[in-house]
Amino acid sequence: MSLALNAIGLKKNYEGIPVVNGISFDIKPGECVGILGPNGAGKTTTIKMIYGQVIPTAGELLVLGLNTKKDITQIRSRIGVVPQEDCLDTDFSALENLLLFARYHNMDSDLAHAQAEHLLAEMKLSEFKHKQVEALSGGMKRRLAIARALIHKPQFILMDEPTTGLDPQARLWIWNYFERLKANNTTLVLTTHYMEEAERLCDRIIMIDHGVILDQGTAKELIERHIGLEVIELSVGSEKGYWLSKVEQAGLKFQEYEEKLFIFFETSELKQSFIGNIQNTHYYVRSANLNDVFLKLAGYQIREKS
Amino acid sequence: MYNVWLRNFLFFRKTFMVSLFWTTLEPLMFLGAFGFGFGHYISSIEGMSFLQFYFAGLLCTTSMMVAYFEATYPNYTKMTHQKTYAAMLLTPVSTQQIFFGEMLWAATKGFLGVLGVFLISSLFGLFNPNFFVVAPILFLLSLVFASFGMIMISIAKNYDSFVFSTSGVIVPLSMISGTYFSLEEIPYYLKTVAYIFPLAHAVRLVRTVLYRELGLFDLVHIAVLLAYLVIFSMIGQRLFTKKLVN
């Protein structure tokens, strides 16, 4: 089976500074892939290269077997995109937004109406269809942007931070909807900051930072490879030196964060025996998760959006 | 391209009353003040009444102004805050199609302004059957200034940037292109300066078609307008694409 996406040595420089620095990855049809990374990692630039709003400085990018350099119009007619900012047309109502998009896709008018009404019902927006976009809530706008991306029934969907800024209910609803799309064998590529989202939805995760791929695999593989099974968060305070030597002696993997140590254990037995050493220090035991992998690979420092 | 044009037409349908006010009523106020008011004190100019003389100029400045303003402020909003073009580019619509669709719409709006001015002023005795001959020339003029507006939105840093093109180009052109006074009666070098720009050619041509005998030399005016259109569109389309896709 041919690949849904094939990126080879993809590079993008802005004023000589690499934002995406030679990344290569594949996406199979029907796969749900999450691109994870901190602010400024190159996620949005990568996504924009896929739908042709950013032209790569170097490298090859094939989407559904078509080259983004030559066939971007054809690519856009076959993929659906939910951009980071909804980019809804505020001069029009919800229904009109969908119908306009159907026109841009050169869809037949009857088919466009039927598909727009169907998607509005699916997105629980039917009763707001004549409302101007500005009057809709953040969650509704997002659902409308998703409906808009689906108007021409694409089999490949790109979503740039689809649930950022939404409340937990709206997020949960969107996750459920994405699961339905997945069950329908739609190829999904999404960027996200939310580890839970990536862990829950994505068959495979590509972690990027400073424009390069740090690692990729399933959430389980990444957690096992970089962290292990369980984590102890130890509040070491002023005794950091003492605890560091202890952890190093035991040959354990760990990360330092201010007055805390995150100690990673591959088995419960190792964890139990380490807990035996702790007497007057506060600690917290939990399962290893994707957040640990993310912080370990991307670092703990705060990234401001530029 | 048609779908981009249509998007604007559908929006226009919702807001045409506001549009009508500034595209048609504003020029008519000028016609009242200068044509009927000021013109009352002038017996003749270039062998015609000042009202006729000014009416030809007004049709051209309306065509220029409306197309230019339609191509700049609303389109800059669509390009930046509203992200309408970014959304269009999620579909098979290309930057070229957006560029020419928007240009065509701005020119359509310019022409609608001209049509409004013509229809209403016809009620005041200014009807001229040759209007149907000048209509394509006025549409061509709208296209020229729509493409100029599209260049401006592609290089603008913010809304203030349009002050340069409006106060530095559009308003001076409306003054020096033979709209209010005859270019035949000013020093030769000033006349040459006026004819460097497209508006003077359009004014001259429209006035000739409406009230004088058309000569073969008048085709030069059309050639100049077409040349401006081709050059502005080529430059504009490149700058516009560069601004949206990089």
Chai-1 contact restraints between the chains, C-beta under 6 A:
chainA,res_idxA,chainB,res_idxB,connection_type,confidence,min_distance_angstrom,max_distance_angstrom,comment,restraint_id
A,Q53,B,L89,contact,1.0,0.0,6.0,A-B,restraint_1
A,Q53,B,V245,contact,1.0,0.0,6.0,A-B,restraint_2
A,T73,B,P92,contact,1.0,0.0,6.0,A-B,restraint_3
A,R76,B,T91,contact,1.0,0.0,6.0,A-B,restraint_4
A,R76,B,P92,contact,1.0,0.0,6.0,A-B,restraint_5
A,S77,B,P92,contact,1.0,0.0,6.0,A-B,restraint_6
A,V81,B,L90,contact,1.0,0.0,6.0,A-B,restraint_7
A,C87,B,K83,contact,1.0,0.0,6.0,A-B,restraint_8
A,C87,B,A86,contact,1.0,0.0,6.0,A-B,restraint_9
A,C87,B,A87,contact,1.0,0.0,6.0,A-B,restraint_10
A,D89,B,T84,contact,1.0,0.0,6.0,A-B,restraint_11
A,T90,B,Q82,contact,1.0,0.0,6.0,A-B,restraint_12
A,D91,B,F11,contact,1.0,0.0,6.0,A-B,restraint_13
A,L100,B,R7,contact,1.0,0.0,6.0,A-B,restraint_14
A,R103,B,N3,contact,1.0,0.0,6.0,A-B,restraint_15
A,Y104,B,N3,contact,1.0,0.0,6.0,A-B,restraint_16
A,Y104,B,M88,contact,1.0,0.0,6.0,A-B,restraint_17
A,Y104,B,T91,contact,1.0,0.0,6.0,A-B,restraint_18
A,Y104,B,V93,contact,1.0,0.0,6.0,A-B,restraint_19
A,H105,B,T91,contact,1.0,0.0,6.0,A-B,restraint_20
